[in-house]
Amino acid sequence: MTGQRFSMFLAMVSCLAVLAGCGSSSSSSSSTPATTTAAASSTSTPSIPSGTPSSAQIQAAVEQCKTIIAAESKLPQGAKEKLEGACSKAAKGDTAAVKQAAREVCEEVINSSPLPAAAKTQALPNCKK
């Protein structure tokens, strides 16, 4: 059970890294949002180890999760706080809280983006998946 929880946690860290890369820019440019940040962030995500993780490994993963989020300059502060809280909740196995935080941040990023209203409407349902 603990190994499965740790695997879920590491998968969540990967998702958070990708989500953090989706931050909007304050620029009013109509160009397509860059995805290089997400790719760069996801390369630093740890691989899933085999066996049961120790509390030190879990704590290290929580710290890495928070470091990845803090490094995302385009992500609004409120979103960073929610995601950092999700890091800690994931370590405790609270997957419902992690999903809730991820959904809220996803919606916040999309709603604050410079995307046209039609694109936002199309993107928002994906936050609930």
WOKA-V311620 format. One record per backbone hydrogen bond with DSSP energy under -1.0 kcal/mol. NH is the residue of the N-H (numbers start at 1). CO is the residue of the C=O. If there is no record, write none. Layout:
nh=NH co=CO
nh=NH co=CO
This chain:
nh=5 co=1
nh=6 co=2
nh=7 co=3
nh=8 co=4
nh=9 co=5
nh=10 co=6
nh=11 co=7
nh=12 co=8
nh=13 co=9
nh=14 co=10
nh=15 co=11
nh=16 co=12
nh=17 co=13
nh=18 co=14
nh=19 co=15
nh=20 co=16
nh=21 co=17
nh=22 co=19
nh=23 co=20
nh=39 co=35
nh=40 co=36
nh=41 co=37
nh=42 co=38
nh=44 co=41
nh=58 co=54
nh=59 co=55
nh=60 co=56
nh=61 co=57
nh=62 co=58
nh=63 co=59
nh=64 co=60
nh=65 co=61
nh=66 co=62
nh=67 co=63
nh=68 co=64
nh=69 co=65
nh=70 co=66
nh=71 co=67
nh=72 co=69
nh=73 co=71
nh=80 co=76
nh=81 co=77
nh=82 co=78
nh=83 co=79
nh=84 co=80
nh=85 co=81
nh=86 co=82
nh=87 co=83
nh=88 co=84
nh=89 co=85
nh=90 co=86
nh=91 co=87
nh=93 co=90
nh=94 co=89
nh=95 co=93
nh=98 co=94
nh=99 co=95
nh=100 co=96
nh=101 co=97
nh=102 co=98
nh=103 co=99
nh=104 co=100
nh=105 co=101
nh=106 co=102
nh=107 co=103
nh=108 co=104
nh=109 co=105
nh=110 co=106
nh=111 co=107
nh=112 co=108
nh=113 co=110
nh=120 co=116
nh=121 co=117
nh=122 co=118
nh=123 co=119
nh=124 co=120
nh=126 co=123
nh=127 co=124
nh=128 co=125
nh=129 co=126
